[in-house]
Amino acid sequence: MIDTRIKLARKKAGYSLRDLASSLGGKVSAQAISKYERGEMTPSSDVLIAISKVLGVTVAYLMDSQGVELTRVDFRTKARTTGKDRARVETEVIEWVERYLQIEQIIELDGTNWNQPFEQLQTIHSIEESEDLANRVRERWKLGLDPIPNMTELLEEKGLKVLIVDLPERVSGFTCLVKRLRDLADLPVIVVNKKSSLERRRLTLAHELCHRLIDPNLSQKDEEKAANRFAGAFLMPRSHLEKEVGKHRHSLGYRELICLKRIYRVSGAALLVRLRDIGIISSSVLTYMFQSVALCWRTNEPEELEPKDNRGEYEQPRRFERLCYRALAEGLISLSKAAELMRCSIEKVEAGLKGPKPIDANPH
């Protein structure tokens, strides 16, 4: 697998074979690097260290001791993503998954089994069927009909691994499977864009959850529509919305809509579309709303839940960090190992373990 890792890291860095050879100061030729990537030669340890430094990855990543690779990665906007973009994201996901697996192995946890609501993938034949699917998932997971306060926490609790990372501007997120050696179970991972608003990230998580559950008998375009419909139904159940809004409305005001989007923690535009989808408002009312009260809501989120300066800070994945501190508290790993796993300073890890220093009430 070292061949695949070198090639992926090179593409992530945007280097050609000649560029990499040049950056290595003539230590090896472009032809030799090409042979490394084809698996025809194996780099020596000093060459491997030099390559890792130039490409900005760890030697452990290039060595690929766990045999981790991504499969079924679908950005769903391939025309708008470059090979460098895709390689960068895939490399980051792989590095993160390997660190995640390390800490789970240290604590002797089996993080491969996620609480799937159904024993097999669900076949849907129409966009409307995804509405029923969302209701059945809520029922299987015993979520009731109340709004979901934290989508990231819910999915992590159910065993899905969630990563918030910088993605290309037009990519909201994607789901993929992580394959491992020794016939170990594939790991389902959902990746969402840190640049997106919290409202959009929550919808993306629900959208990608749908892709994780279905085996659609639909065109790709309709599959995306079905996933959107699932996300709306999962985050904004019909019966709950009808209690809050009423079964039929001819108009809604700005402040009411803002209050509703805060209840369900979704975008204003998604809320309006959901009201149309379940018949609370008509298509003509939806059109009028987007031309009046909700003008520009498709591109500019009104009264965002998360300040723009804090993108990605709310509803963060916390399980990986929590496991690292668990292992540290139990003496299973050192401060330096925890810092290595969490990619932060030893000082920050120590502060996270011991808490803030008490303030001296009687300074001299």
C-alpha positions, 0 to 999 in steps of 0.5 A, a space after each residue: 500500500 506504500 505505493 498508493 500512499 505516496 501517489 495520493 500524498 503527491 497529488 494532495 501536494 500538487 506535485 508532478 513526478 519531476 516536481 517531487 524529484 526536484 524538491 528531494 534535491 536529486 536524492 531520487 529520480 522522477 523515474 524511481 518515484 514512478 516505480 515506487 508508485 507502481 509498486 515496482 520498487 520500495 523506497 529506502 528509509 531515508 528516502 521515505 523520511 525525505 518524501 514525508 517531509 516534502 509532502 507534509 505527511 507522516 512516515 506512519 501514513 506512508 507506511 500504511 500499517 493498518 491497510 486503510 483505504 477509502 472506497 465508494 467516495 462520491 463527492 457528487 460534484 466531481 466536475 467542480 473538484 480537482 484531482 488535487 482537491 480529492 487527494 487532499 481530502 482523501 489523505 486527511 480522512 485516511 490519516 484521521 481514521 488511522 488515528 481513530 482506529 489506534 485509540 479504539 485499539 488501545 482502549 480495546 473498543 470495537 468501533 466498527 459496528 454501527 447501530 444500523 436501523 435496518 439489517 439491509 439497505 432499503 430499496 426506494 423507488 420514488 422520492 416520496 418513499 424517503 419520507 417514510 424511510 425517515 420516519 422508520 429510522 426515527 422509530 427504530 432509533 427511538 427518537 420520538 418526534 422532537 427536533 434533534 438537538 445535535 446531529 453530529 452527536 446522534 450519528 456518533 452515538 449510533 457508531 458512524 464516524 463523522 469528520 468536519 474538514 475543509 472541502 472544496 467550496 461547492 461540496 457540502 459533504 460525502 459518505 464513504 467506506 473505509 476498507 481494512 485488511 484481514 477481512 475486518 468490517 468496513 467503517 462508514 464515515 460521513 465527511 462534512 464541509 467546515 466552510 458550510 453553516 451549521 444549518 447546512 452541515 446538519 442537513 448534509 449529515 442527514 442527507 448523507 445518512 440517507 445515502 448510507 441506508 438506501 439502495 435506490 432504484 432511482 436515477 442519480 438526480 432523483 437519488 439526490 432529491 430523495 436524500 434531500 427529502 429524507 433530510 427534511 423529514 428526519 430533521 423536521 417531522 411532519 406531525 411536529 411541524 403541523 403542531 407548530 405551524 398548522 396544517 395549512 398556511 397562506 403566508 408566514 412572517 419573517 420572525 415566525 420563520 426565524 423562530 422555526 428555523 431555530 427550533 429545528 436548527 435548519 436553514 430557512 430555505 430548507 424549512 420553506 421547502 419542507 413546508 411545501 413538500 408536506 402541503 402546509 404551503 402551496 408551490 405558489 406560496 413558496 415562490 412568493 416567499 422566495 420573492 419577498 420575505 425569504 429573498 436571497 435565503 438560498 444563498 445567504 442564511 438569515 440570522 445564522 445559528 453559528 457566527 461566521 468567525 466560528 465555522 465548524 465550532 458548533 456540534 463538533 465530533 467529540 468522540 475521538 477526543 473523548 477517547 484520547 482523554 479516557 486513555 490518557 486518564 487511565 494511563 494507557 497513553 502518554 501526554 506525547 502520544 495523546 498530543 500526536 493523536 489529537 494533533 495539538 501541543 502537549 501543553 494543550 493536552 495537559 490543560 485538557 486533562 487537568 483543567 484550568 488552574 485555580 485563580 489565587 484569591 489572595 495574590 501577594 
